[in-house]
Every structure is written in structure tokens, then in C-alpha cells.
Amino acid sequence: MIRNHKALVATVVAFGLVAAACGDDDDSATDDAATDDAATDDAATDDAATDDAATDDAGALPGTGVSITMAKADWSTEDPNAYVARAVLQELGYEVTDPKELELGPSNAYIAMAQGDADFWINSWYPGHNSWLENELPDGSKVGDHLTVVGEMMMAGGLQGYLMTKSFAEEFGISSIDELNSNPDALAAYDASDPVPGNGVADIYGCQESWTCDDIITSQIAFSGWENIEQTIAGYDAMFAEAVTKADAGEPMLIYTWTPSAYITQLRPGDNVVWATVNEVVDDSNPTGVEGGEEHDQRPGIAGIGPEECPGSTGTDCQLGWVAADIQATANSEFLDANPAVRQFLEDFQMSVLQVSLMNVEMGDGTDVEQLAATWIEDNRATVDGWIASAVAAAG
């Protein structure tokens, strides 16, 4: 466990992900001081003191008597954020469903929120998920007409890219997917043991169906003209387990992955894998012609990763072919209008990519996510109290 934590910290810091960390506690301290001053002023009259005491009554909380249906993505890497958000809303008096009761892929989640079957989730990855906002509902309106993107939970927090077995890359002098596509010897070696061996192409581990990244990878393959590359679309965790086994054994494999997650504690850039570069980053030309495909644009596709992990890079940048995604909340607009305290909380809500990645490691070791959320709230009590004060104030 400790070893995994140290490996993750070193990797994430090297990638510069700490820049996405949540803000400090100064605002909370200011709010607390303001509360103390208000309490002193209110003490001047018994009537005012009585009124203020009422705000401490659970019945006066903005969420009293209000139920929230919270959805969550059918991947687990942002579960810590989801359960922190749920717990804070419960402190505000709301009854919030367990997010695991409505676990959805993006294709269904955005429709559910637009139609009011779910109130919000915290699992939007923009710009990629913008494609789902373009879908049309039965009444002719677009999904996005009914939704609001709210807050800045983890801006530029979703580092994405392709990892390749390091020894394979070094053996064939490959630093990019384009080089794999055009190298007959490397392709033959890769094809001999890939998910569909002997079919003459390199079958890379891609994404789970309807996660959006599967569509973006398909667009990238078409845009780059990788005629010798195909994407395997299947359950991600099963694909990842196969990829780890191959990387540890020095066998050829290439897989899409992302942070925040614990994945890069097992596939370790610079150790058993390297980041594979992409020569041409897919733009908004929609090469596959799918609805909303213009939103698959990943420019500039650059991440701040050094040459040790990404040998095809120049200087300090590595062209992974993916933009670092903004991970944000999306909610039904009418729900937000009716619940200003929720809107304000989601506006304020932020978590550190590093902290969430470490929480993912603990989840992998068997720690319950609700316990992790409770511990995070305890450790960040001043920040959470500031969010709660702000939400209460917004409710009037």
C-alpha cells in the first residue's frame, strides 16, 4: 500500500497534475471569521440571537424535505468525488440517493438528466462529452437545451493518452502510434499476441462502449489514417488487467488510459510502459460522420510530460493526442433553478487530482468509498464548512 502510494505520488507530481489541486482554506477561514463577527453583533439583541439560532436548527437547512436523484458514471475513478458531494449535500439537509443506484454511461446519463430522471452527476469530461449535448430528444429539443455545466471540480484534471509496453517500444524503435502503424516487423510482433491474433492488424485496448473515449479513438484512427490499427472495445477493467500482465512480461500491448486513477500505479510510465505519441491530433472535421463528432476535437493534444516517460516528445511536451479534460458537474437546469443551494455548492466544489488518485489506490486496496469520503471531509473540514456556509447563503 505504502509503496503504491509513493509510486503514484511520484508519477502524478512528475506529470504536473498537482496544478489541478483544489484551492486552499483561506476562503473558509474568512467565512468562519465573518460568522464569528455576525454572532457578536447578533448578541446585541435577544430577538436577533433567537432568529440566528434558528439557522442552526436542522429544519432550517436549505435541503430539508428535498430529495435529489444523483447519477454516477459506470466507471469508478471519480467515485470519491461523487460520495464527497453526496455527503456534503446531506449535511445541507438534502435526501440524496446512493449514486450507485443510478450508474450510467454518458450516452444514457445526459438523456436521463435532460428528461429529469436524474438531477445531476459529477462525471462530465469536457470537451469530449459535449458530443452528447447535441443529441435530439423526442420533442425535437437538444439534450444540452435542458442541462447546465456547473463548477470547476477538476479543470484540466483528466490526463489521457496511450501507454505502450516499454521493452516493445525500445526493441522496435517506436515512439508513436503512427510508427507502429507503418512498421511491418513491429506490427507482426504485436499481432501475434494481441486480442485478435493473426488478423494482420494491431488490436489496441481502447475504451468501454459508450464512454465517449471509444468514439474519440475511432475518430483518431480514421483521422490519422491508421489502416493497420483497430480498437478493441470491451469492459475496461478486464482489458486493463490483460494489459498489465503483458507489460509486466515485456509483451507487446498498447492501451488507452487516464488519470485521476490508480491505473498508473500498475502501468508505470518510464518503468514498464511509455506514453505513445500521436503525430496528428484529431480536429473538429468529424472524420467518422457521427452525430456530435465535431466535439471529438482534441487539440492541442499536449501534456506536460517529460521525455523519460514519452520518448517521442520534444522538449518538455508530449503530444499524446488528447487534451487534458475538464471534469465537471452537469445538472438538469430546472433542478438547479429550484435549488440555489445545490447550484452554489456545485459552483464551489473542487477536489485535487492527486488526492482523488490516492483515494483510488485505497479503493483498490479494499477501502470503502463512503469511508474515504467521510475521512476526506474530516481532513478538509474548514473547506467543507465554507462550501456549506456559501450554499446556505445562496438559499436565502
Number of C-alpha atoms within 10 A of each C-alpha: 10 7 8 16 17 13 15 23 18 12 19 20 12 14 16 14 22 16 15 20 18 20 13 11 16 12 14 20 15 12 19 16 12 12 13 12 11 12 15 11 12 17 13 10 9 9 11 14 15 12 11 14 13 13 13 10 9 13 12 14 20 24 23 14 10 11 14 19 18 24 28 26 23 18 15 16 22 22 25 25 24 25 22 23 23 22 18 21 22 17 17 23 19 20 18 17 15 16 19 16 11 19 18 20 19 22 17 14 25 29 22 19 26 25 15 18 16 21 22 31 25 27 27 22 24 20 16 24 23 18 21 22 19 17 17 15 14 6 6 8 12 17 20 22 14 19 24 19 18 21 20 19 26 25 22 19 25 23 23 22 23 23 29 28 29 27 19 22 24 12 9 15 15 21 21 22 23 20 20 22 19 14 15 14 11 20 21 16 17 24 21 16 16 23 18 15 15 14 13 15 21 31 24 25 26 26 26 20 17 14 19 21 21 19 21 23 20 18 25 25 21 17 17 17 13 18 12 18 20 18 18 21 16 14 13 19 13 9 20 20 12 16 25 21 14 18 24 16 12 16 19 24 27 27 25 22 22 18 22 26 23 22 21 20 21 20 23 21 20 17 15 20 27 27 33 32 28 25 16 17 20 26 19 14 14 20 18 16 10 11 13 17 22 19 21 28 22 21 16 16 24 22 21 17 21 19 17 14 22 24 21 23 22 11 10 12 16 23 26 31 25 28 23 26 22 22 24 24 22 22 26 25 22 14 20 19 11 11 17 18 26 27 22 22 25 26 18 21 25 23 20 21 27 25 18 23 25 22 27 24 21 18 19 14 10 9 13 13 20 16 14 21 22 16 13 19 18 12 11 13 14 19 23 23 19 21 25 23 18 17 25 21 13 16 16 8
